[in-house]
Amino acid sequence: MKILSTKWFNKWAKKSKLGGTDLIEAVGNLEQGLSTANLGNHLFKVRVKKAHSGKSSGFRTIVVYQNNNKAIFLYGFEKNERSNIDNSELQYFKKFGNDLLNMNEEQVDNFIEQKILFNVEVKK
């Protein structure tokens, strides 16, 4: 199972001080159906806790997920900045996510090499 993020999300996560451990935990929650909302077309809104705080006042992430294959973080926001994504954004993320899930391993590796996608890893 690959856990990846887009270039935009990677930059946002660093700015928001979200680490790989938090994101990997969020994917685990998604697999267990905890703190998630199914948006259709393999797209999910997943809560991620903020350091020293709970999930309810933390971050919301948009993740495209295919069981036993890939999870790709597309977008994130703080709950106090906005309540949700709008319908046009939802449609965009569904199309974008579908395109990403349909990529083969060679294409994914190429996007990682070009720094379009990033592996989510735990920093030591």
HUJOQUI-V977552 format. One record per pair of residues at least 12 apart in sequence whose ideal C-beta (glycine too) atoms are under 7 Angstrom apart, sorted by sequence separation. I is the first residue (numbers start at 1). GAP is how many residues later the second one is. D is the distance in Angstrom with one decimal. If there is no record, write none. Layout:
i = <I	I>
gap = <GAP	GAP>
d = <D	D>
This chain:
i = <35	61	62	47	48	62	30	61	45	46	61	30	60	29	45	46	59	60	59	75	43	44	59	60	74	3	26	35	3	43	44	58	26	42	57	74	42	62	74	3	42	22	22	72	18	62	70	30	64	17	26	30	66	64	64	18	30	16	27	23	43	39	43	41	40	43	42	41	41	42	16	13	9	12	9	4	6	9	1	5	6	9	1	2	3	4	5	6	24	23	24	20	20	21	20	20	19	2	7	10	7	6	4	5	4	4	5	4	3>
gap = <12	12	12	13	13	13	14	14	15	15	15	16	16	17	17	17	17	17	18	18	19	19	19	19	19	20	20	20	21	21	21	21	22	22	22	22	23	23	23	24	24	26	27	28	30	31	31	33	33	34	35	35	35	36	37	41	41	43	44	50	50	51	51	53	54	54	55	56	57	59	60	63	64	64	65	66	66	66	67	67	67	67	68	68	68	68	68	68	96	97	98	100	101	101	102	103	104	106	108	108	109	111	113	113	114	115	115	116	117>
d = <3.9	5.6	4.8	6.2	5.5	4.1	5.7	6.9	5.8	5.0	4.5	5.2	6.8	6.5	6.0	5.3	5.5	5.6	6.9	6.6	6.7	5.1	5.8	6.0	5.6	6.7	4.9	5.4	6.1	5.6	5.7	6.7	4.7	5.4	6.3	6.5	5.8	6.7	6.3	5.5	5.6	5.5	6.9	5.3	6.4	5.4	6.3	6.5	3.1	6.6	6.4	5.9	5.2	5.9	5.9	6.6	7.0	6.6	4.7	6.3	5.7	6.3	5.4	4.3	6.7	5.2	6.1	6.7	5.9	6.0	6.9	6.6	4.6	5.3	6.1	6.6	6.9	6.3	6.1	6.8	6.9	6.0	6.7	4.9	4.9	4.6	4.1	5.6	6.4	4.8	6.7	5.1	4.8	5.2	4.5	6.1	6.4	7.0	6.6	4.5	5.7	6.4	4.9	5.1	6.4	6.2	5.7	6.3	4.2>
